[in-house]
């Protein structure tokens, strides 16, 4: 499998998903998120390559899907073809909080409006998946936008090229990256 990537064969993610980015969420520099949008409109929320957890190779102490006393993303239950019962999220709805061993806490947001289909419970047992495979097994959550909004959800997001431009400007202005 490794050899395929070296020959220029696109990965499954690159083949079937479009990458979108949200940078500096809630005004926090470099806390960037990546949204992988499939052609069937399902979106997978992951950490962007420039997120401090990945850039600074932080060790993860805990991941918590308990957003408030009355709201846990782990309690999300969907059923049926239309995914009834899933929690409805706005663009800035928190999905989880990640605490690193150095005490830093990062809130991961949904970035798009839609129904929460699932959260990745595997990262609770194996938090290093976030670091090792952020775009695949280390994803945060899966969200299904409303059908009528599926075309417009990308309006506030950056394309891959726009995101790379933002990241290169950051490193050009600062002596050290985020």
C-alpha positions in Angstrom: 0.0 0.0 0.0 2.8 2.4 0.8 4.3 1.9 -2.7 1.0 3.1 -4.3 1.3 6.5 -2.6 4.9 6.9 -3.8 3.9 6.3 -7.4 1.5 9.2 -7.3 -1.7 7.1 -6.9 -4.2 9.2 -4.9 -5.3 8.0 -1.5 -8.9 7.1 -0.8 -9.3 10.4 0.9 -8.0 12.3 -2.1 -10.0 10.2 -4.5 -13.4 10.4 -2.9 -13.4 13.5 -0.6 -13.0 17.2 -1.2 -10.9 18.9 1.6 -12.2 22.2 3.0 -10.7 24.1 5.8 -11.7 26.5 8.6 -8.7 28.4 10.0 -8.1 30.2 13.4 -11.4 29.0 14.9 -12.9 31.4 17.5 -9.9 33.7 16.9 -7.4 31.2 18.2 -4.3 31.2 15.9 -3.6 28.0 14.1 -6.5 26.0 15.5 -7.4 24.9 12.1 -10.0 22.2 11.2 -10.4 20.1 8.1 -13.7 19.1 6.6 -13.7 16.1 4.3 -16.8 16.3 2.1 -17.9 13.2 0.2 -20.0 13.5 -3.0 -22.9 12.0 -1.0 -22.7 15.2 1.1 -21.5 13.4 4.3 -18.8 15.4 6.0 -16.0 14.1 8.2 -14.4 16.6 10.7 -10.7 16.2 11.3 -7.8 18.2 12.5 -6.0 20.2 9.8 -2.3 19.5 9.3 -1.4 22.9 10.8 -3.3 22.3 14.1 -1.0 22.7 17.1 -1.7 19.1 18.3 -0.2 17.8 15.0 2.4 20.5 14.5 4.0 20.4 17.9 3.6 16.6 18.2 1.8 17.0 21.5 0.9 13.9 23.5 -2.8 13.6 24.3 -4.0 13.3 27.9 -7.7 13.1 27.3 -10.5 13.5 24.8 -13.9 14.5 26.1 -17.2 14.5 24.1 -19.0 15.9 27.2 -19.7 19.4 26.1 -21.7 20.6 29.1 -23.5 19.1 32.1 -26.5 18.4 29.9 -24.9 17.6 26.6 -22.7 14.8 25.6 -21.9 14.0 22.0 -21.6 10.3 23.0 -25.4 10.3 23.8 -26.1 11.0 20.1 -28.4 8.3 18.7 -29.5 8.3 15.0 -31.9 5.9 13.4 -33.5 5.2 10.1 -32.9 6.4 6.5 -33.3 10.0 7.4 -31.0 9.8 10.4 -33.7 10.9 12.9 -32.6 11.8 16.4 -29.1 13.0 15.6 -28.1 16.2 17.4 -28.4 19.3 15.1 -25.2 21.3 15.1 -24.4 24.9 14.1 -21.1 26.0 12.6 -19.6 26.8 16.0 -21.0 23.9 18.0 -18.3 22.2 20.0 -17.8 18.5 19.2 -15.1 17.6 21.8 -12.3 18.9 24.0 -8.8 17.6 23.6 -6.4 18.1 26.5 -2.7 17.5 25.9 -0.2 16.4 28.5 1.2 19.9 28.8 -2.2 21.1 30.0 -3.3 22.9 26.8 -7.0 22.4 26.0 -8.3 22.5 22.4 -12.0 22.7 21.5 -12.9 21.0 18.2 -15.9 22.6 16.5 -18.3 21.2 13.9 -17.5 24.0 11.3 -20.6 23.2 9.4 -24.4 23.1 10.0 -25.9 19.6 10.0 -27.0 16.5 11.9 -24.4 14.7 13.9 -24.2 11.1 12.6 -21.5 9.7 14.8 -18.5 10.6 16.9 -15.3 8.6 16.8 -15.3 6.6 20.0 -12.1 4.8 18.9 -10.0 7.9 19.7 -11.2 7.7 23.3 -9.5 4.3 23.7 -6.6 5.1 21.3 -6.0 8.9 21.4 -2.8 8.5 19.3 -5.0 7.8 16.3 -5.5 11.6 16.2 -1.7 12.1 15.8 -0.9 9.1 13.6 -3.9 9.1 11.2 -5.9 12.4 11.6 -7.6 12.1 8.2 -8.7 8.5 8.5 -9.0 6.5 11.7 -8.3 9.6 13.8 -11.3 11.6 12.6 -13.4 13.5 15.2 -17.0 13.2 13.9 -19.3 12.6 10.9 -21.9 15.2 10.1 -24.7 15.2 7.5 -25.7 18.7 6.3 -29.3 19.3 5.4 -29.9 18.5 1.7 -31.0 22.0 0.8 -27.8 23.4 2.5 -25.3 20.8 1.1 -24.2 23.1 -1.7 -23.8 26.2 0.4 -22.0 24.7 3.4 -18.6 25.3 1.8 -19.2 29.1 1.4 -17.4 30.0 4.6 -14.7 27.4 4.2 -11.3 27.6 2.4 -10.2 25.3 -0.5 -7.0 23.4 -0.2 -5.1 26.1 -2.2 -6.6 29.0 -0.1 -5.6 27.1 3.1 -2.1 26.5 1.9 -1.8 30.2 1.1 -2.9 31.1 4.7 -0.4 28.6 6.2 2.5 29.9 4.0 1.7 33.5 4.9 1.7 32.6 8.6 5.1 31.0 8.4 6.4 33.9 6.3 5.3 36.5 8.9 6.4 34.6 11.9 9.9 33.2 12.6 8.3 30.0 13.8 5.1 28.3 12.6 2.1 28.0 14.9 
